[in-house]
Amino acid sequence: MKNIKLLWTIIILLLAFSGFLVNKFISGNVTPSEDGRTNVVLTKDERNLVLSEMRAFLVSVQGVSQAITENDMVKVAQLAHKAGMAAEENTPGSLLQKLPLGMKKLGFGTRNKFDEISTTAKTTKTTKDTTVLRKQLDTLMLNCIACHAIYRLPEPK
């Protein structure tokens, strides 16, 4: 009888701890912001990494846009692939734990959209197809706008 009580106690503690971890994964390390957005609280190094990834997104968007204009589909595919999910392998798991689920969805969604652009560019043959690429790039930019409208990365104290 004691073993069963101990077993149930362990099960309850493990479930509670698992629930805590799931909640932390979903909510991230956030606080309310004075401007109505959500502060994502990161260390200085984590914040710098996220900001550098955002700058890389912006550089990639500009490069892809220019390559579409120049009708250089090989360059479009290369640049988009580089900013896609292939770049995610360098993101530390500890950082992902601090990001709220909505921000993770937008970030992964943006990377997936870069991969879609890369795939489209590999099969593009006509000017009509470049219109498809432009629309894909426009849709990708909506993720960037949404993320910046919802979240902010305050300077660590």
C-alpha positions in Angstrom: 0.0 0.0 0.0 2.9 2.4 0.8 4.5 1.6 -2.6 1.3 2.5 -4.4 1.0 5.9 -2.5 4.6 6.6 -3.3 4.1 5.7 -6.9 1.1 8.0 -7.1 3.0 10.8 -5.5 5.8 10.5 -8.0 3.3 10.4 -10.9 1.6 13.5 -9.6 4.9 15.4 -9.1 6.0 14.4 -12.6 2.8 15.5 -14.2 2.9 18.8 -12.3 6.5 19.4 -13.4 5.6 18.4 -17.0 2.7 20.8 -16.9 5.1 23.6 -15.7 7.5 22.9 -18.6 4.7 22.8 -21.2 3.4 26.1 -19.8 6.8 27.6 -19.9 7.3 26.4 -23.5 4.0 28.0 -24.6 4.3 31.3 -22.6 8.0 31.9 -22.8 9.8 34.4 -20.6 7.6 37.4 -21.1 6.3 40.5 -19.3 3.8 43.2 -20.3 5.1 46.3 -22.2 4.2 49.9 -21.7 3.3 50.2 -25.4 0.9 47.3 -25.4 3.3 44.7 -26.9 4.8 41.8 -25.1 8.3 42.1 -23.8 10.4 39.0 -24.5 13.0 38.9 -21.7 16.3 37.6 -22.9 19.9 37.8 -21.8 22.2 40.3 -23.6 23.7 37.5 -25.8 20.3 36.0 -26.6 18.8 39.4 -27.5 21.8 40.1 -29.8 21.4 36.8 -31.5 17.7 37.4 -32.2 18.4 40.9 -33.4 21.1 39.6 -35.7 18.7 37.0 -37.1 16.1 39.7 -37.7 18.7 41.8 -39.6 19.7 38.7 -41.6 16.0 38.2 -42.5 15.9 41.8 -43.7 19.1 41.4 -45.8 17.7 38.2 -47.2 14.3 39.9 -48.2 16.2 42.7 -50.0 18.5 40.2 -51.7 15.6 38.0 -52.8 13.6 41.0 -54.0 16.6 42.3 -56.0 17.3 38.8 -57.5 13.6 38.5 -58.5 13.8 41.9 -60.2 17.0 40.8 -62.0 15.3 37.5 -62.9 18.1 35.5 -61.3 16.2 32.5 -60.0 19.4 30.7 -59.0 20.3 33.6 -56.6 16.7 33.8 -55.4 16.8 30.0 -54.5 20.2 30.3 -52.8 19.3 33.4 -50.7 15.9 32.1 -49.7 17.3 28.7 -48.8 20.0 30.2 -46.7 17.4 32.1 -44.6 15.0 29.1 -44.4 14.9 26.3 -41.9 18.6 25.5 -42.7 19.5 28.5 -40.6 17.5 27.3 -37.6 20.1 24.6 -36.7 22.2 27.3 -35.1 19.5 28.5 -32.7 20.2 27.3 -29.1 17.4 25.4 -27.4 17.7 27.6 -24.3 16.7 30.6 -26.4 13.7 28.7 -27.9 12.5 28.0 -24.4 12.3 31.7 -23.6 10.3 32.7 -26.7 6.5 32.6 -26.5 4.8 30.1 -28.7 3.4 32.9 -31.0 6.8 34.3 -31.7 8.2 30.8 -32.4 5.3 30.2 -34.8 6.0 33.5 -36.6 9.8 32.7 -36.7 9.4 29.2 -38.0 6.7 30.3 -40.4 9.0 32.9 -41.8 11.8 30.4 -42.3 9.3 28.0 -44.0 8.2 30.8 -46.3 11.8 31.4 -47.3 12.0 27.7 -48.1 8.8 27.9 -50.2 10.3 30.8 -52.1 13.5 28.8 -52.7 11.4 25.9 -54.1 9.3 28.1 -56.3 12.4 29.9 -57.7 13.9 26.5 -58.7 10.9 25.9 -61.0 10.3 29.4 -62.2 10.4 29.8 -66.0 8.2 32.8 -66.8 7.6 36.4 -65.7 4.2 35.2 -64.4 6.1 32.9 -62.0 8.0 35.9 -60.7 4.7 37.5 -59.7 4.1 34.4 -57.6 7.5 34.9 -56.0 6.7 38.5 -55.2 3.4 37.4 -53.6 5.2 34.9 -51.5 7.7 37.5 -50.4 4.8 39.9 -49.6 3.2 37.1 -47.4 6.6 36.5 -45.7 6.9 40.2 -44.8 3.5 40.0 -43.1 5.1 37.6 -40.5 7.8 40.2 -39.9 5.3 43.0 -39.4 3.1 40.9 -37.1 6.1 39.9 -34.9 7.3 43.5 -34.6 3.7 44.6 -33.8 3.2 42.0 -31.0 6.7 41.6 -29.4 9.6 43.7 -28.3 13.0 42.8 -27.0 13.9 45.2 -24.2 17.5 45.9 -23.1 18.5 43.5 -20.3 18.7 45.3 -17.0 
